[in-house]
Amino acid sequence: MAITAQMVKELRESTGAGMMDAKKALVETDGNMEAAVDWLRTKGLAKAAKKADRVAAEGLVGVAVTDGRGVAVEINSETDFLAKSPDFQALVREVTKVALQTGESVEVLRAADLNGETVEAVINGAIARIGENMTLRRLHVLEGDTVVSYVHNAATEGMGKIGVLVALKGPADKAAVIGKQFAMHIAATAPMALSEAHLDPMIVARELTVQTQKALEENASSAKPKPDAVIQNNIIPGRMKRFFSENTLLGQQFVINPDVTVEQAAKEAGVEITGFARVMVGEGIEKEKEDFAAEVAKTLAG
């Protein structure tokens, strides 16, 4: 496969690797971007790339909670200018209210009633009226004894760029207070899953492959190689333990008190976290970067 300058640029931006290293990684993996990231990590030339780092879509996430049920709704817009407008925020607010009552999935929500029309029809009407594309993209529903919400970088009450829901068991008064702190923690750290048991097995297997290959290559090039048993029984398990602690909510150090994990903080507060959802605007979407100068020059050229 031909390796293009754009591919090298994209890999550099997502991993922080040097230009020549990025190019070599793509050559070695026949242009497979995901495999190239792993190749760079194996060589110690890059950190784990997160797809969210390449996010550039606009819009808002609306959150609402009632009676042990919480929803987080993402509606995208083409521009941040529209996302800041009262009309768009009113649309997000109304759709979120509908989701709280009837939403089970995006498909169900699109067909739900909003002032005598379907939600989808209301959004399409707004598109026709405003002249900018909008998309009802995601809906997360979370239920539990107590559900707490938090909005980071709020545009107005109940909506912003990141919406978080946390479900807890335990005394409602304690769960409400500590739950808000956990929600703020989730907004800041973006854990992949609640615990090791909730992680995608494919993600775990991929990380194990990377860490195994990395440990073996480091040991092979070391002036004082360690026995294979030490690599297999100590170093690799140790690195995987660190991966789990950094990427699972219960295993992370609590940002408000780094001396304890989130799981320990929950136990000390007499509650149990049973689930969470974190929705960030545009997460997983790549938006084409515009070259403003080139666009102006093109316009002037006719």
Secondary structure by P-SEA (a helix, b strand, c coil): ccccaaaaaaaaaaccccaaaaaaaaaaacccaaaaaaaaaaacccccccccccbbbbbbbbbbbcccbbbbbbbbcccccccccaaaaaaaaaaaaaaacccccaaaaaacccccccaaaaaaaaaaaacbbbbbcbbbbbbccbbbbbbccccccccccbbbbbbbbccaaaaaaaaaaaaaaaaaccccccccccccaaaaaaaaaaaaaaaaaaaaaccccccaaaaaccaaaaaaaaaaaacccccccccccccccaaaaaaaacccccccccccccccccccccaaaaaaaaaaac
